């Protein structure tokens, strides 16, 4: 079965909160960016198995503010396909730069983004402490800081 990535359409799709919350545990934070962004859904047959959301943050700059693959489908290369499709969609939106941020404790995500060509450009100290009500722990590591990465699309 081939992966199909389609734009989110409010008339035909429900907001995929279950997927969105795999990457961002706060529905309040998701609601703050979802309607302003460009969401794309990934399907295998009739099953929605992944998503990403792009948001224009500055002139010629787009950020992947959410990207996730259903846990049952992880480890199959879908995440990498989503990242590469997000890069293409950012180019279609005339972005010169695409950015992404992830937690200091998100080792698999950091590996994936760098494997796709992103470079670490900064750290937002205590981002998750300031913006999330509950502590986030991944593999025994407290998630405190946002690691910022970017890629030149031209």
TIDRENDO-346705 format. One record per atom (N, C-alpha, C): residue number from 1; x, y, z. Coordinates in pm, 1 decimal, padded with zeros to 6 digits. Layout:
! TIDRENDO-346705
SITE|NUM|X|Y|Z
...
! end
This chain:
! TIDRENDO-346705
SITE|1|00083.9|-00117.3|00000.0
SITE|1|00000.0|00000.0|00000.0
SITE|1|00089.2|00124.7|00000.0
SITE|2|00054.1|00220.1|-00080.7
SITE|2|00133.9|00341.4|-00093.0
SITE|2|00081.0|00451.3|-00000.2
SITE|3|00172.7|00523.8|00059.5
SITE|3|00137.5|00635.0|00147.2
SITE|3|00085.7|00750.9|00063.2
SITE|4|-00029.5|00803.3|00100.7
SITE|4|-00087.3|00920.4|00033.7
SITE|4|-00091.4|01034.8|00133.8
SITE|5|-00037.3|01150.3|00095.1
SITE|5|-00036.8|01267.6|00182.3
SITE|5|-00126.1|01372.6|00118.2
SITE|6|-00229.9|01413.9|00191.9
SITE|6|-00330.1|01505.8|00137.3
SITE|6|-00348.8|01624.9|00231.3
SITE|7|-00385.3|01741.8|00174.7
SITE|7|-00414.2|01856.9|00260.5
SITE|7|-00537.5|01829.8|00347.2
SITE|8|-00532.6|01876.1|00470.1
SITE|8|-00647.4|01868.6|00559.9
SITE|8|-00758.0|01956.6|00503.4
SITE|9|-00880.2|01906.2|00507.8
SITE|9|-00997.6|01980.1|00461.3
SITE|9|-01103.7|01967.5|00569.9
SITE|10|-01140.0|02079.5|00629.0
SITE|10|-01235.0|02078.7|00740.8
SITE|10|-01368.0|02013.8|00701.9
SITE|11|-01403.7|02018.9|00573.1
SITE|11|-01530.6|01960.3|00527.5
SITE|11|-01524.8|01807.4|00524.1
SITE|12|-01405.3|01752.1|00508.4
SITE|12|-01391.9|01607.4|00491.5
SITE|12|-01314.7|01537.3|00602.9
SITE|13|-01251.6|01612.2|00690.8
SITE|13|-01169.6|01551.0|00795.6
SITE|13|-01201.4|01612.9|00931.5
SITE|14|-01194.2|01531.8|01033.6
SITE|14|-01199.0|01583.9|01169.6
SITE|14|-01056.4|01623.7|01208.2
SITE|15|-01044.0|01716.4|01300.1
SITE|15|-00910.4|01752.1|01348.5
SITE|15|-00850.7|01627.3|01413.7
SITE|16|-00732.5|01584.2|01368.1
SITE|16|-00674.3|01457.7|01416.6
SITE|16|-00602.3|01474.2|01551.2
SITE|17|-00680.3|01506.5|01655.0
SITE|17|-00619.6|01534.0|01785.9
SITE|17|-00533.9|01419.2|01838.2
SITE|18|-00577.2|01294.6|01815.9
SITE|18|-00497.9|01182.1|01867.9
SITE|18|-00355.8|01184.5|01811.8
SITE|19|-00343.1|01210.6|01681.4
SITE|19|-00210.6|01219.9|01620.0
SITE|19|-00137.8|01345.3|01665.5
SITE|20|-00205.6|01458.3|01662.3
SITE|20|-00143.4|01585.4|01700.6
SITE|20|-00086.7|01578.9|01842.2
SITE|21|-00159.5|01511.0|01931.5
SITE|21|-00116.7|01505.2|02070.9
SITE|21|-00001.6|01407.3|02093.4
SITE|22|00031.5|01326.1|01993.5
SITE|22|00153.0|01244.9|02004.3
SITE|22|00276.7|01334.3|02001.5
SITE|23|00267.0|01446.1|01927.7
SITE|23|00380.7|01537.3|01915.3
SITE|23|00370.7|01655.8|02010.6
SITE|24|00250.4|01687.2|02054.5
SITE|24|00228.2|01804.3|02139.5
SITE|24|00121.3|01767.9|02241.1
SITE|25|00158.6|01746.4|02367.7
SITE|25|00062.0|01696.9|02465.4
SITE|25|-00042.3|01798.0|02512.4
SITE|26|-00040.5|01920.0|02461.2
SITE|26|-00134.3|02021.5|02506.4
SITE|26|-00235.9|02057.2|02397.7
SITE|27|-00361.1|02019.2|02420.3
SITE|27|-00467.6|02054.0|02324.8
SITE|27|-00481.2|02206.0|02314.3
SITE|28|-00459.9|02274.7|02424.8
SITE|28|-00466.7|02421.4|02425.2
SITE|28|-00361.7|02480.4|02330.5
SITE|29|-00240.6|02427.9|02334.3
SITE|29|-00134.2|02476.2|02245.7
SITE|29|-00166.7|02439.7|02100.6
SITE|30|-00215.0|02317.1|02077.7
SITE|30|-00254.1|02275.7|01941.8
SITE|30|-00359.6|02370.9|01886.1
SITE|31|-00461.7|02398.8|01965.7
SITE|31|-00568.8|02488.3|01919.3
SITE|31|-00516.2|02627.7|01886.5
SITE|32|-00406.1|02668.6|01949.6
SITE|32|-00351.8|02802.1|01924.7
SITE|32|-00287.0|02814.9|01786.8
SITE|33|-00245.6|02702.3|01727.2
SITE|33|-00180.8|02711.7|01596.0
SITE|33|-00252.3|02637.1|01483.9
SITE|34|-00336.1|02541.0|01515.4
SITE|34|-00390.0|02453.5|01411.6
SITE|34|-00466.2|02528.9|01302.4
SITE|35|-00556.7|02615.7|01339.8
SITE|35|-00639.5|02686.1|01240.2
SITE|35|-00559.4|02786.1|01157.9
SITE|36|-00444.2|02829.8|01208.7
SITE|36|-00359.3|02925.2|01135.4
SITE|36|-00261.5|02855.3|01041.9
SITE|37|-00250.0|02724.3|01056.2
SITE|37|-00148.5|02650.4|00981.9
SITE|37|-00203.1|02575.6|00862.5
SITE|38|-00111.8|02505.7|00797.8
SITE|38|-00143.4|02419.3|00684.9
SITE|38|-00120.6|02276.5|00732.7
SITE|39|-00228.9|02199.9|00743.4
SITE|39|-00219.4|02062.9|00793.2
SITE|39|-00227.3|01965.6|00675.9
SITE|40|-00147.1|01861.3|00682.7
SITE|40|-00147.4|01754.5|00583.9
SITE|40|-00161.4|01622.1|00656.6
SITE|41|-00242.4|01532.3|00600.0
SITE|41|-00268.0|01402.7|00659.9
SITE|41|-00210.7|01292.3|00571.9
SITE|42|-00154.4|01191.2|00634.8
SITE|42|-00096.3|01077.3|00562.9
SITE|42|-00186.2|00955.5|00581.0
SITE|43|-00218.6|00893.2|00469.6
SITE|43|-00306.6|00776.6|00470.8
SITE|43|-00238.6|00654.8|00410.2
SITE|44|-00262.7|00540.8|00473.0
SITE|44|-00236.4|00410.0|00414.2
SITE|44|-00374.3|00347.6|00398.1
SITE|45|-00419.8|00338.0|00274.8
SITE|45|-00557.8|00294.3|00252.0
SITE|45|-00652.3|00395.1|00314.4
SITE|46|-00744.1|00346.5|00397.6
SITE|46|-00840.6|00434.8|00463.9
SITE|46|-00794.1|00481.5|00601.7
SITE|47|-00676.8|00437.9|00644.4
SITE|47|-00628.2|00470.6|00778.4
SITE|47|-00538.5|00593.8|00776.5
SITE|48|-00573.6|00691.2|00860.1
SITE|48|-00488.2|00809.6|00877.5
SITE|48|-00376.3|00769.4|00972.6
SITE|49|-00252.0|00770.3|00922.4
SITE|49|-00139.6|00718.5|00999.2
SITE|49|-00038.2|00825.3|01038.9
SITE|50|-00057.6|00949.1|00989.9
SITE|50|00037.4|01054.1|01023.0
SITE|50|-00014.8|01190.7|00982.7
SITE|51|00056.9|01291.7|01026.6
SITE|51|00019.4|01429.2|00995.0
SITE|51|00137.8|01521.3|01015.6
SITE|52|00129.1|01639.1|00953.0
SITE|52|00218.1|01748.9|00988.3
SITE|52|00144.1|01879.8|00967.6
SITE|53|00187.6|01980.5|01044.6
SITE|53|00128.1|02113.4|01036.3
SITE|53|00240.0|02213.7|01013.3
SITE|54|00222.6|02297.1|00910.2
SITE|54|00317.7|02403.5|00877.5
SITE|54|00257.3|02537.1|00916.9
SITE|55|00342.7|02628.3|00962.9
SITE|55|00297.2|02760.6|01002.6
SITE|55|00397.6|02864.1|00954.3
SITE|56|00347.1|02967.6|00885.1
SITE|56|00434.9|03078.0|00846.0
SITE|56|00467.9|03156.7|00972.4
SITE|57|00597.4|03171.8|01000.4
SITE|57|00638.5|03240.3|01123.0
SITE|57|00701.4|03376.7|01096.2
SITE|58|00768.7|03389.6|00982.7
SITE|58|00832.0|03515.0|00941.6
SITE|58|00831.5|03516.2|00789.4
SITE|59|00863.3|03628.9|00727.2
SITE|59|00871.7|03627.6|00580.7
SITE|59|00969.4|03519.4|00533.0
SITE|60|00926.4|03441.5|00438.2
SITE|60|01004.3|03334.3|00376.1
SITE|60|01047.8|03224.5|00473.8
SITE|61|00979.2|03214.9|00587.0
SITE|61|01012.3|03112.0|00685.9
SITE|61|00886.2|03037.5|00727.5
SITE|62|00895.9|02906.2|00724.3
SITE|62|00785.9|02819.6|00767.7
SITE|62|00840.4|02724.6|00871.8
SITE|63|00758.9|02698.4|00973.1
SITE|63|00797.7|02602.9|01076.7
SITE|63|00705.4|02482.1|01073.6
SITE|64|00763.0|02365.1|01088.0
SITE|64|00683.8|02244.7|01113.6
SITE|64|00651.8|02251.3|01262.8
SITE|65|00527.0|02284.8|01296.0
SITE|65|00492.0|02302.9|01436.7
SITE|65|00438.0|02174.5|01499.6
SITE|66|00406.0|02075.3|01414.3
SITE|66|00359.4|01947.6|01466.0
SITE|66|00382.1|01843.5|01357.2
SITE|67|00433.2|01729.1|01394.6
SITE|67|00451.3|01617.5|01301.8
SITE|67|00445.9|01490.0|01384.5
SITE|68|00365.7|01392.9|01337.9
SITE|68|00351.1|01269.4|01415.1
SITE|68|00308.9|01154.6|01325.6
SITE|69|00346.8|01034.9|01369.2
SITE|69|00307.1|00910.1|01305.7
SITE|69|00239.7|00824.0|01411.8
SITE|70|00125.9|00766.5|01376.8
SITE|70|00055.2|00676.1|01467.1
SITE|70|00154.6|00572.3|01519.5
SITE|71|00149.3|00546.6|01649.8
SITE|71|00246.0|00457.2|01713.1
SITE|71|00249.8|00318.7|01648.1
SITE|72|00137.3|00270.8|01595.8
SITE|72|00132.1|00138.8|01532.4
SITE|72|00207.9|00135.6|01399.7
SITE|73|00238.1|00253.0|01344.2
SITE|73|00303.7|00261.3|01213.1
SITE|73|00445.0|00320.8|01221.3
SITE|74|00492.2|00346.9|01341.3
SITE|74|00626.5|00402.8|01356.2
SITE|74|00731.8|00299.2|01319.8
SITE|75|00848.5|00348.5|01277.4
SITE|75|00958.6|00260.2|01241.3
SITE|75|00949.6|00205.2|01100.5
SITE|76|00860.2|00260.7|01018.2
SITE|76|00840.4|00212.7|00881.6
SITE|76|00881.1|00316.7|00776.3
SITE|77|00946.0|00424.4|00819.8
SITE|77|00989.3|00527.1|00725.5
SITE|77|00885.6|00633.6|00695.2
SITE|78|00770.2|00626.6|00759.7
SITE|78|00664.0|00724.6|00733.8
SITE|78|00705.1|00862.6|00783.5
SITE|79|00769.2|00870.4|00898.4
SITE|79|00813.3|00998.2|00952.7
SITE|79|00906.6|01070.5|00856.9
SITE|80|01000.9|00996.7|00799.6
SITE|80|01094.5|01055.8|00704.8
SITE|80|01019.9|01107.5|00581.1
SITE|81|00922.8|01029.8|00533.0
SITE|81|00842.7|01074.4|00417.9
SITE|81|00765.1|01200.3|00451.6
SITE|82|00713.2|01208.7|00572.4
SITE|82|00640.3|01328.5|00614.1
SITE|82|00732.9|01450.2|00619.8
SITE|83|00852.4|01432.6|00674.3
SITE|83|00947.7|01543.7|00681.4
SITE|83|00981.7|01592.7|00540.6
SITE|84|01011.8|01500.0|00450.0
SITE|84|01046.0|01540.3|00313.0
SITE|84|00927.5|01606.5|00242.5
SITE|85|00805.7|01558.6|00267.2
SITE|85|00688.0|01622.8|00207.6
SITE|85|00667.4|01761.9|00267.5
SITE|86|00692.8|01777.0|00396.5
SITE|86|00681.3|01909.0|00460.7
SITE|86|00779.7|02007.6|00397.5
SITE|87|00899.4|01961.2|00367.5
SITE|87|00999.2|02046.7|00301.4
SITE|87|00947.3|02090.1|00164.8
SITE|88|00890.2|01996.0|00089.4
SITE|88|00835.3|02029.7|-00043.7
SITE|88|00719.7|02127.6|-00033.0
SITE|89|00632.9|02108.1|00064.3
SITE|89|00518.7|02199.4|00082.1
SITE|89|00567.8|02338.8|00122.7
SITE|90|00671.6|02345.5|00203.7
SITE|90|00728.2|02475.5|00241.5
SITE|90|00783.3|02546.6|00117.9
SITE|91|00850.6|02471.4|00030.9
SITE|91|00899.0|02530.7|-00094.5
SITE|91|00782.5|02582.6|-00177.7
SITE|92|00672.5|02504.8|-00184.0
SITE|92|00553.7|02547.6|-00258.4
SITE|92|00494.6|02676.6|-00202.4
SITE|93|00518.2|02701.6|-00075.1
SITE|93|00470.3|02823.8|-00009.5
SITE|93|00576.9|02934.1|-00012.2
SITE|94|00679.6|02915.5|-00097.7
SITE|94|00786.4|03014.0|-00119.0
SITE|94|00874.2|03038.8|00003.0
SITE|95|00890.5|02937.4|00086.1
SITE|95|00977.8|02951.7|00202.3
SITE|95|01123.4|02931.6|00161.5
SITE|96|01208.8|03017.7|00208.6
SITE|96|01353.1|03002.1|00189.0
SITE|96|01411.2|02916.6|00301.3
SITE|97|01340.7|02913.5|00414.5
SITE|97|01386.9|02839.6|00531.8
SITE|97|01269.7|02763.5|00592.0
SITE|98|01297.9|02641.3|00632.9
SITE|98|01199.5|02564.4|00708.9
SITE|98|01263.8|02530.9|00842.6
SITE|99|01186.7|02548.8|00947.9
SITE|99|01236.3|02526.5|01083.6
SITE|99|01153.2|02419.4|01152.8
SITE|100|01212.0|02362.4|01255.4
SITE|100|01140.1|02267.0|01339.9
SITE|100|01203.1|02273.0|01478.9
SITE|101|01121.9|02248.8|01578.7
SITE|101|01173.1|02243.3|01715.3
SITE|101|01128.8|02114.5|01780.8
SITE|102|01212.1|02062.5|01868.3
SITE|102|01177.5|01941.4|01941.5
SITE|102|01242.3|01946.1|02079.0
SITE|103|01196.8|01860.2|02164.6
SITE|103|01248.0|01859.9|02300.8
SITE|103|01389.2|01805.5|02311.7
SITE|104|01460.7|01854.0|02411.2
SITE|104|01596.9|01806.9|02437.1
SITE|104|01600.0|01656.8|02464.7
SITE|105|01487.2|01599.7|02504.7
SITE|105|01480.2|01457.0|02537.5
SITE|105|01428.5|01371.7|02421.4
SITE|106|01400.7|01434.0|02307.6
SITE|106|01343.0|01363.5|02191.9
SITE|106|01452.9|01312.8|02099.2
SITE|107|01522.9|01210.4|02143.7
SITE|107|01641.3|01162.3|02071.4
SITE|107|01609.8|01109.4|01931.3
SITE|108|01502.6|01032.2|01916.4
SITE|108|01469.2|00977.7|01784.4
SITE|108|01433.3|01089.2|01686.4
SITE|109|01361.5|01190.7|01734.2
SITE|109|01324.0|01302.1|01648.0
SITE|109|01446.4|01383.4|01607.0
SITE|110|01535.5|01408.9|01701.4
SITE|110|01658.6|01482.0|01669.1
SITE|110|01738.9|01407.9|01563.1
SITE|111|01746.6|01277.0|01574.7
SITE|111|01817.4|01195.8|01476.1
SITE|111|01749.9|01206.5|01339.2
SITE|112|01617.5|01192.2|01336.5
SITE|112|01542.7|01198.1|01211.1
SITE|112|01561.6|01332.4|01141.2
SITE|113|01543.6|01441.5|01213.6
SITE|113|01550.9|01573.5|01150.2
SITE|113|01690.7|01600.5|01094.1
SITE|114|01792.8|01560.7|01167.3
SITE|114|01928.9|01579.9|01117.6
SITE|114|01957.1|01489.2|00997.9
SITE|115|01902.6|01368.6|00998.2
SITE|115|01918.5|01278.0|00884.0
SITE|115|01850.3|01334.5|00759.5
SITE|116|01749.5|01417.7|00778.7
SITE|116|01677.5|01480.8|00666.8
SITE|116|01740.7|01613.8|00625.2
SITE|117|01851.6|01650.9|00686.9
SITE|117|01925.0|01769.8|00644.8
SITE|117|01914.0|01890.7|00734.8
SITE|118|01833.6|01884.0|00839.4
SITE|118|01820.8|01997.7|00931.0
SITE|118|01947.1|02010.9|01015.1
SITE|119|01978.8|02134.3|01051.4
SITE|119|02094.2|02163.7|01137.5
SITE|119|02045.3|02233.3|01263.6
SITE|120|02107.3|02205.0|01375.6
SITE|120|02071.6|02270.8|01501.2
SITE|120|02114.1|02417.0|01493.0
SITE|121|02019.3|02505.5|01522.4
SITE|121|02045.6|02649.5|01512.8
SITE|121|02026.9|02722.9|01645.2
SITE|122|01971.5|02654.9|01745.0
SITE|122|01953.4|02723.7|01872.0
SITE|122|01882.2|02638.1|01974.7
SITE|123|01874.0|02691.7|02094.2
SITE|123|01806.5|02626.1|02205.7
SITE|123|01721.7|02729.8|02277.6
SITE|124|01592.1|02699.9|02295.7
SITE|124|01504.7|02783.1|02378.1
SITE|124|01504.3|02721.8|02518.0
SITE|125|01583.2|02781.6|02606.2
SITE|125|01598.6|02729.6|02742.0
SITE|125|01464.0|02733.7|02815.6
SITE|126|01429.6|02623.3|02881.7
SITE|126|01308.8|02609.4|02963.4
SITE|126|01178.4|02631.6|02886.7
SITE|127|01177.5|02614.9|02755.0
SITE|127|01056.2|02633.3|02674.9
SITE|127|00940.7|02548.5|02727.8
SITE|128|00965.7|02420.4|02751.6
SITE|128|00858.1|02331.0|02792.5
SITE|128|00817.3|02354.0|02937.6
SITE|129|00906.6|02402.3|03018.9
SITE|129|00874.4|02436.0|03158.0
SITE|129|00780.9|02557.2|03161.4
SITE|130|00807.3|02656.0|03074.5
SITE|130|00728.6|02779.0|03071.7
SITE|130|00592.5|02763.0|03004.6
SITE|131|00583.1|02675.9|02901.8
SITE|131|00462.8|02671.5|02817.6
SITE|131|00371.8|02551.5|02839.4
SITE|132|00411.6|02457.3|02924.4
SITE|132|00330.1|02339.0|02947.7
SITE|132|00304.8|02322.6|03096.4
SITE|133|00180.5|02289.1|03130.3
SITE|133|00140.4|02277.4|03269.9
SITE|133|00198.1|02153.9|03338.7
SITE|134|00214.0|02045.3|03263.9
SITE|134|00262.6|01920.9|03322.6
SITE|134|00404.9|01891.8|03276.8
SITE|135|00480.9|01825.2|03362.2
SITE|135|00616.3|01783.8|03325.9
SITE|135|00610.2|01681.8|03212.7
SITE|136|00707.5|01688.3|03123.5
SITE|136|00720.5|01590.5|03015.0
SITE|136|00850.1|01514.1|03041.1
SITE|137|00839.7|01381.8|03043.3
SITE|137|00955.6|01295.2|03064.6
SITE|137|00960.3|01197.3|02947.3
SITE|138|01075.3|01187.8|02879.9
SITE|138|01093.4|01092.1|02770.4
SITE|138|01215.3|01006.6|02801.9
SITE|139|01194.4|00876.7|02805.9
SITE|139|01303.7|00783.4|02836.0
SITE|139|01381.2|00823.9|02961.0
SITE|140|01309.3|00870.7|03060.9
SITE|140|01371.0|00908.9|03187.0
SITE|140|01439.1|01044.8|03186.7
SITE|141|01430.1|01117.4|03075.3
SITE|141|01494.4|01249.1|03063.3
SITE|141|01387.7|01358.5|03071.0
SITE|142|01401.5|01453.2|03163.3
SITE|142|01306.1|01564.5|03166.5
SITE|142|01317.8|01649.1|03039.1
SITE|143|01203.4|01675.2|02978.2
SITE|143|01200.6|01761.0|02859.8
SITE|143|01181.9|01904.4|02908.3
SITE|144|01287.5|01982.8|02896.4
SITE|144|01285.3|02120.6|02944.9
SITE|144|01306.4|02220.6|02831.3
SITE|145|01403.2|02192.2|02745.2
SITE|145|01446.7|02288.9|02644.2
SITE|145|01399.8|02249.5|02504.1
SITE|146|01370.7|02349.8|02421.7
SITE|146|01336.5|02329.0|02281.9
SITE|146|01464.0|02340.4|02198.4
SITE|147|01497.0|02233.1|02127.5
SITE|147|01609.7|02235.1|02035.3
SITE|147|01555.8|02282.0|01900.2
SITE|148|01609.3|02389.9|01848.8
SITE|148|01564.8|02448.6|01721.4
SITE|148|01656.8|02401.7|01610.1
SITE|149|01595.9|02359.8|01497.4
SITE|149|01670.5|02316.5|01380.3
SITE|149|01613.9|02387.7|01257.9
SITE|150|01696.8|02406.0|01155.4
SITE|150|01646.8|02468.3|01032.7
SITE|150|01716.0|02409.8|00911.4
SITE|151|01654.5|02436.1|00796.1
SITE|151|01703.9|02387.0|00667.5
SITE|151|01678.3|02495.0|00563.6
SITE|152|01779.0|02526.5|00486.0
SITE|152|01765.1|02620.4|00374.3
SITE|152|01700.8|02544.4|00260.3
SITE|153|01589.2|02593.2|00206.4
SITE|153|01516.5|02521.2|00101.8
SITE|153|01559.2|02560.0|-00039.2
SITE|154|01647.7|02656.7|-00051.7
SITE|154|01687.4|02699.9|-00187.3
SITE|154|01829.7|02663.0|-00219.2
! end
